[in-house]
């Protein structure tokens, strides 16, 4: 029922995404000596702040109607965009702030910033990217037999979406998650510096603003202000590269060593 090329694309994208995360972990473990605890806290805090607390707020503010439409998005798209990008920025950057305050005593190495960023961004990639790919893959495999119970119970809209989606669309998940992970690591490093250097605390509110700006193209795409996918992803990559360059300059100016403890 679902084209073999689509199923192969889903499986390949999942493998590439997981392989990418494993590769980044291996590189950071060798280069900066990341530890398990800040890595795990990054993953856990993403779940708590982004998937629980932020989503609960969305449930109160956005309140989808019976048709699944969000009135705020339809009636006040500009307000929806501002709310969406800053909600994500505030919740996720606050998660970093709280985490690094808790880690400061026992894990004061600059490498904790890398570890937290990988945990936070890696969990985001697995939940948002890998989760959708794997769920679609499982459904597609089950639908290979049109007589299965699933084929009878699953909404036709879901089946038609999988049938009509170009195979290349599933690789866009990987295309999006790669710069997103580097963004999460960079923002984590900036907030780590803010926590461990009181004179640089301005990097914390700046990280909220940067997070919001990077989320802006996708938010604009949600309300239809940006319809060209290539433009959306190009903006994401340009802003991710700019953030990486900015973070490198901040790290250099502060003469930070990933393996050296803060005194």
MARTOR-755175 format. One record per residue (C-alpha): residue in three letters; x negated, y, z negated. Coordinates in pm, 1 decimal, always signed. Each point is the difference from the previous one (the first is absolute). Layout:
<site 'ALA', <X, Y, Z>>
...
This chain:
<site 'UNK', <+0.0, +0.0, +0.0>>
<site 'UNK', <-293.9, +231.0, -68.0>>
<site 'UNK', <-266.8, +21.3, +272.5>>
<site 'UNK', <-322.4, -189.8, -67.5>>
<site 'UNK', <-199.2, +312.5, +84.8>>
<site 'UNK', <+180.5, +187.6, -277.9>>
<site 'UNK', <-69.6, -275.4, -252.4>>
<site 'UNK', <-366.4, -10.4, +101.7>>
<site 'UNK', <-23.1, +379.3, -36.3>>
<site 'UNK', <+145.6, -16.9, -351.2>>
<site 'UNK', <-239.1, -276.2, -104.2>>
<site 'UNK', <-301.9, +170.6, +156.7>>
<site 'UNK', <+85.1, +333.4, -163.0>>
<site 'UNK', <+34.4, -167.0, -340.1>>
<site 'UNK', <-336.7, -172.4, +38.4>>
<site 'UNK', <-170.2, +321.7, +113.7>>
<site 'UNK', <+147.1, +197.1, -290.7>>
<site 'UNK', <-100.2, -254.2, -263.6>>
<site 'UNK', <-342.6, -42.8, +159.6>>
<site 'UNK', <-50.2, +376.7, -2.9>>
<site 'UNK', <+82.4, +20.7, -371.8>>
<site 'UNK', <-234.7, -289.0, -80.8>>
<site 'UNK', <-274.5, +162.7, +207.1>>
<site 'UNK', <+34.0, +335.8, -178.3>>
<site 'UNK', <-4.2, -176.0, -337.7>>
<site 'UNK', <-315.5, -190.2, +97.0>>
<site 'UNK', <-176.1, +315.8, +121.0>>
<site 'UNK', <+90.0, +203.5, -308.9>>
<site 'UNK', <-94.4, -284.7, -233.6>>
<site 'UNK', <-344.4, -13.9, +159.3>>
<site 'UNK', <-56.1, +373.3, +45.3>>
<site 'UNK', <+144.2, +155.9, -315.4>>
<site 'UNK', <+60.1, -291.4, -236.6>>
<site 'UNK', <+375.0, +36.8, -52.1>>
<site 'UNK', <+147.2, -173.0, -306.6>>
<site 'UNK', <+315.0, -206.5, -31.7>>
<site 'UNK', <+173.9, +200.1, -275.8>>
<site 'UNK', <+25.9, +337.4, +181.9>>
<site 'UNK', <+86.9, -189.4, +319.3>>
<site 'UNK', <+285.6, -178.9, -178.2>>
<site 'UNK', <+117.6, +319.1, -169.1>>
<site 'UNK', <+14.8, +168.6, +339.9>>
<site 'UNK', <+226.4, -275.6, +130.1>>
<site 'UNK', <+219.6, -3.9, -310.9>>
<site 'UNK', <+31.6, +378.0, -21.3>>
<site 'UNK', <+104.6, +18.6, +365.4>>
<site 'UNK', <+283.1, -240.5, -78.5>>
<site 'UNK', <+104.5, +187.3, -315.1>>
<site 'UNK', <-19.2, +355.5, +130.9>>
<site 'UNK', <+80.4, -40.8, +371.4>>
<site 'UNK', <+229.2, -301.8, +10.5>>
<site 'UNK', <+181.0, +37.1, -333.1>>
<site 'UNK', <-4.3, +358.4, -129.5>>
<site 'UNK', <+0.2, +176.7, +336.0>>
<site 'UNK', <+263.5, -231.2, +146.0>>
<site 'UNK', <+223.7, +54.8, -302.6>>
<site 'UNK', <-21.7, +374.0, +60.7>>
<site 'UNK', <+82.7, -56.0, +367.7>>
<site 'UNK', <+307.2, -195.4, -108.7>>
<site 'UNK', <+121.7, +302.7, -195.4>>
<site 'UNK', <-95.9, +273.5, +248.6>>
<site 'UNK', <+58.1, -163.3, +337.1>>
<site 'UNK', <+310.2, -212.3, -74.7>>
<site 'UNK', <+70.3, -176.5, +333.1>>
<site 'UNK', <+365.3, -16.8, +101.5>>
<site 'UNK', <+196.2, -314.6, +82.9>>
<site 'UNK', <-145.7, -3.1, +352.6>>
<site 'UNK', <-354.6, +15.0, -136.0>>
<site 'UNK', <-49.2, +358.7, +114.6>>
<site 'UNK', <-171.7, +256.0, -223.5>>
<site 'UNK', <+207.3, +322.8, -13.5>>
<site 'UNK', <-301.8, +211.1, -97.1>>
<site 'UNK', <-188.3, -118.2, +309.4>>
<site 'UNK', <+294.9, +76.0, +229.2>>
<site 'UNK', <+123.5, +327.0, -150.1>>
<site 'UNK', <-324.1, +151.5, -128.2>>
<site 'UNK', <-292.4, -156.2, +188.8>>
<site 'UNK', <-251.8, +263.4, -110.3>>
<site 'UNK', <+87.8, -54.7, -366.2>>
<site 'UNK', <-22.6, -376.5, +55.7>>
<site 'UNK', <-349.8, +35.5, +147.0>>
<site 'UNK', <-127.2, +221.8, -282.2>>
<site 'UNK', <+152.2, -225.3, -263.8>>
<site 'UNK', <-135.6, -318.2, +158.8>>
<site 'UNK', <-360.6, +107.8, +51.0>>
<site 'UNK', <-37.2, +162.3, -341.2>>
<site 'UNK', <+174.5, -282.7, -184.7>>
<site 'UNK', <-253.5, -242.7, +144.9>>
<site 'UNK', <-290.0, +234.4, -75.1>>
<site 'UNK', <+102.2, +74.6, -357.0>>
<site 'UNK', <+76.8, -358.5, -100.4>>
<site 'UNK', <-305.2, -159.6, +159.1>>
<site 'UNK', <-249.6, +266.7, -105.4>>
<site 'UNK', <+140.7, -3.3, -353.1>>
<site 'UNK', <-52.1, -375.1, +2.1>>
<site 'UNK', <-368.1, +59.0, +77.5>>
<site 'UNK', <-26.1, +269.0, -267.2>>
<site 'UNK', <+145.3, -223.6, -271.8>>
<site 'UNK', <-205.3, -298.8, +113.9>>
<site 'UNK', <-333.4, +183.1, -5.3>>
<site 'UNK', <+73.5, +150.9, -340.6>>
<site 'UNK', <+59.5, -352.8, -130.3>>
<site 'UNK', <-307.9, -136.1, +179.2>>
<site 'UNK', <-227.8, +285.9, -99.2>>
<site 'UNK', <-134.4, -158.8, -317.9>>
<site 'UNK', <-76.6, -352.3, +122.8>>
<site 'UNK', <-37.5, +44.9, +377.2>>
<site 'UNK', <-164.3, +336.9, +49.1>>
<site 'UNK', <-202.1, -91.5, +310.4>>
<site 'UNK', <+85.1, +191.9, +315.4>>
<site 'UNK', <+52.8, -342.2, +157.4>>
<site 'UNK', <+324.4, -17.9, -199.8>>
<site 'UNK', <+139.1, +256.2, +243.8>>
<site 'UNK', <-74.2, -230.9, +291.6>>
<site 'UNK', <+143.7, -300.8, -185.0>>
<site 'UNK', <+319.8, +177.8, -99.5>>
<site 'UNK', <+45.6, +138.0, +351.5>>
<site 'UNK', <-39.7, -343.9, +152.6>>
<site 'UNK', <+244.2, -151.7, -248.7>>
<site 'UNK', <+255.6, +276.9, +51.3>>
<site 'UNK', <-35.1, +15.6, +378.1>>
<site 'UNK', <-39.6, -374.4, +38.5>>
<site 'UNK', <+322.3, -69.6, -187.5>>
<site 'UNK', <+175.7, +263.0, +211.4>>
<site 'UNK', <-128.2, -168.4, +316.8>>
<site 'UNK', <+110.7, -344.5, -117.8>>
<site 'UNK', <+344.1, +110.9, -117.1>>
<site 'UNK', <+90.0, +247.0, +275.4>>
<site 'UNK', <-197.6, -143.8, +290.4>>
<site 'UNK', <-57.2, -365.4, -78.4>>
<site 'UNK', <+339.6, -45.1, -162.2>>
<site 'UNK', <+190.0, +114.2, +306.6>>
<site 'UNK', <-218.5, -201.6, +236.3>>
<site 'UNK', <+25.2, -321.0, -200.4>>
<site 'UNK', <+375.2, +29.4, -62.0>>
<site 'UNK', <+62.8, +59.9, +370.9>>
<site 'UNK', <-230.2, -289.1, +85.9>>
<site 'UNK', <+181.8, -239.6, -232.4>>
<site 'UNK', <+339.7, +107.8, +132.9>>
<site 'UNK', <-120.2, -37.1, +359.6>>
<site 'UNK', <-132.8, -348.8, -63.5>>
<site 'UNK', <+323.9, -106.1, -166.5>>
<site 'UNK', <+197.4, +145.4, +288.4>>
<site 'UNK', <-192.0, -216.7, +245.9>>
<site 'UNK', <+281.4, -249.1, -62.5>>
<site 'UNK', <+322.9, +186.9, +88.9>>
<site 'UNK', <+202.8, -259.5, -187.6>>
<site 'UNK', <-154.6, +76.9, -337.5>>
<site 'UNK', <+217.3, +140.4, -277.0>>
<site 'UNK', <-208.2, +318.0, +4.8>>
<site 'UNK', <+84.8, +62.5, +364.3>>
<site 'UNK', <+367.7, -14.6, -90.5>>
<site 'UNK', <-19.0, +223.9, -308.4>>
<site 'UNK', <-258.4, +262.0, +99.5>>
<site 'UNK', <+150.3, +326.0, +134.3>>
<site 'UNK', <-18.9, +18.4, +376.9>>
<site 'UNK', <-159.4, +343.8, -26.1>>
<site 'UNK', <-303.9, -154.5, -171.8>>
<site 'UNK', <-30.3, -273.0, +261.3>>
<site 'UNK', <+37.3, +246.8, +286.5>>
<site 'UNK', <-264.0, +228.4, -149.0>>
<site 'UNK', <-250.3, -285.4, -8.4>>
<site 'UNK', <+98.4, -111.9, +348.3>>
<site 'UNK', <-30.9, +345.7, +153.7>>
<site 'UNK', <-310.8, +121.9, -181.8>>
<site 'UNK', <-308.6, +12.8, +224.9>>
<site 'UNK', <-278.2, -225.4, -125.7>>
<site 'UNK', <-234.5, +297.4, -13.0>>
<site 'UNK', <+217.7, +168.5, -265.1>>
<site 'UNK', <-113.9, -246.5, -263.6>>
<site 'UNK', <-362.6, +98.8, +48.4>>
<site 'UNK', <+98.5, +356.2, -90.9>>
<site 'UNK', <+25.2, -118.7, -360.1>>
<site 'UNK', <-374.5, -66.5, +2.7>>
<site 'UNK', <-67.5, +324.1, +187.2>>
<site 'UNK', <+180.9, +189.8, -278.1>>
<site 'UNK', <-137.6, -190.6, -299.0>>
<site 'UNK', <-369.4, +45.1, +89.1>>
<site 'UNK', <-12.4, +381.0, -37.9>>
<site 'UNK', <+251.0, -18.4, -287.1>>
<site 'UNK', <-239.1, -216.3, -202.5>>
<site 'UNK', <-287.9, +242.9, +50.8>>
<site 'UNK', <+230.0, +284.7, -101.7>>
<site 'UNK', <+87.1, -182.2, -322.6>>
<site 'UNK', <-366.6, -58.5, -80.0>>
<site 'UNK', <-93.8, +363.3, +70.1>>
<site 'UNK', <+283.5, +138.3, -211.3>>
<site 'UNK', <-100.9, -235.9, -280.1>>
<site 'UNK', <-356.0, +132.7, +10.0>>
<site 'UNK', <+123.4, +359.8, -16.5>>
<site 'UNK', <+222.0, -68.4, -300.7>>
<site 'UNK', <-281.3, -197.6, -167.6>>
<site 'UNK', <-219.9, +308.3, +29.5>>
<site 'UNK', <+281.9, +218.4, -136.8>>
<site 'UNK', <+36.2, -221.6, -306.4>>
<site 'UNK', <-371.2, -32.3, -69.8>>
<site 'UNK', <-96.9, +362.4, +64.9>>
<site 'UNK', <+226.7, +258.5, -162.6>>
<site 'UNK', <-138.5, +273.2, +226.6>>
<site 'UNK', <+122.2, -197.6, +300.1>>
<site 'UNK', <+350.5, -69.0, -131.5>>
<site 'UNK', <+138.3, +210.9, +286.2>>
<site 'UNK', <-64.4, -304.9, +217.3>>
<site 'UNK', <+301.5, -167.7, -161.1>>
<site 'UNK', <+264.4, +248.1, +121.9>>
<site 'UNK', <-191.6, +20.2, +327.6>>
<site 'UNK', <+32.7, -376.4, +37.7>>
<site 'UNK', <+378.3, +33.6, -36.4>>
<site 'UNK', <+6.5, +260.1, +275.4>>
<site 'UNK', <-228.8, -205.1, +226.4>>
<site 'UNK', <+212.0, -310.8, -56.6>>
<site 'UNK', <+312.6, +196.1, +93.3>>
<site 'UNK', <-159.2, +142.1, +316.0>>
<site 'UNK', <-114.5, -343.2, +117.3>>
<site 'UNK', <+352.6, -136.7, -50.9>>
<site 'UNK', <+152.2, +291.8, +193.1>>
<site 'UNK', <-13.6, -147.3, +354.8>>
<site 'UNK', <+174.6, -322.8, -101.7>>
<site 'UNK', <+263.8, +196.2, -192.7>>
<site 'UNK', <+59.2, +218.7, +304.4>>
<site 'UNK', <+35.3, -314.0, +210.6>>
<site 'UNK', <+265.4, -135.7, -238.3>>
<site 'UNK', <+227.0, +299.1, +58.7>>
<site 'UNK', <-69.8, +14.0, +372.7>>
<site 'UNK', <-220.4, +308.7, +7.7>>
<site 'UNK', <-283.6, -210.8, +142.0>>
<site 'UNK', <+103.1, -267.8, +247.8>>
<site 'UNK', <-330.8, -83.1, +166.4>>
<site 'UNK', <-159.8, -291.6, -183.8>>
<site 'UNK', <-341.5, +75.3, +147.8>>
<site 'UNK', <+12.3, +353.1, -141.7>>
<site 'UNK', <+99.3, -126.1, -345.9>>
<site 'UNK', <-286.8, -248.5, -16.9>>
<site 'UNK', <-247.2, +243.5, +152.8>>
<site 'UNK', <+81.3, +253.3, -270.4>>
<site 'UNK', <-40.2, -269.9, -264.9>>
<site 'UNK', <-346.3, -91.8, +127.3>>
<site 'UNK', <-111.7, +361.6, +37.2>>
<site 'UNK', <+107.3, +84.7, -354.9>>
<site 'UNK', <-150.9, -321.2, -139.0>>
<site 'UNK', <-336.1, +79.2, +162.5>>
<site 'UNK', <+16.2, +358.1, -129.8>>
<site 'UNK', <+69.7, -129.3, -351.4>>
<site 'UNK', <-289.3, -245.5, +20.2>>
<site 'UNK', <-239.5, +277.3, +106.5>>
<site 'UNK', <+127.3, +229.9, -276.0>>
<site 'UNK', <-35.0, -273.4, -262.8>>
<site 'UNK', <-355.1, -79.7, +112.2>>
<site 'UNK', <-93.7, +366.9, -40.7>>
<site 'UNK', <+154.1, +15.5, -348.6>>
<site 'UNK', <-185.9, -314.9, -104.3>>
<site 'UNK', <-328.3, +132.9, +134.5>>
<site 'UNK', <+38.5, +337.4, -171.7>>
<site 'UNK', <+67.3, -172.8, -330.4>>
<site 'UNK', <-296.8, -235.7, +54.0>>
<site 'UNK', <+201.9, -302.2, -101.5>>
<site 'UNK', <-144.6, -350.4, -19.2>>
<site 'UNK', <+254.2, -285.5, +14.4>>
<site 'UNK', <-207.1, -207.2, -242.9>>
<site 'UNK', <-83.1, +273.2, -251.0>>
<site 'UNK', <+213.3, +44.8, -309.9>>
<site 'UNK', <+137.1, +339.6, -91.9>>
<site 'UNK', <-155.6, +135.4, -319.2>>
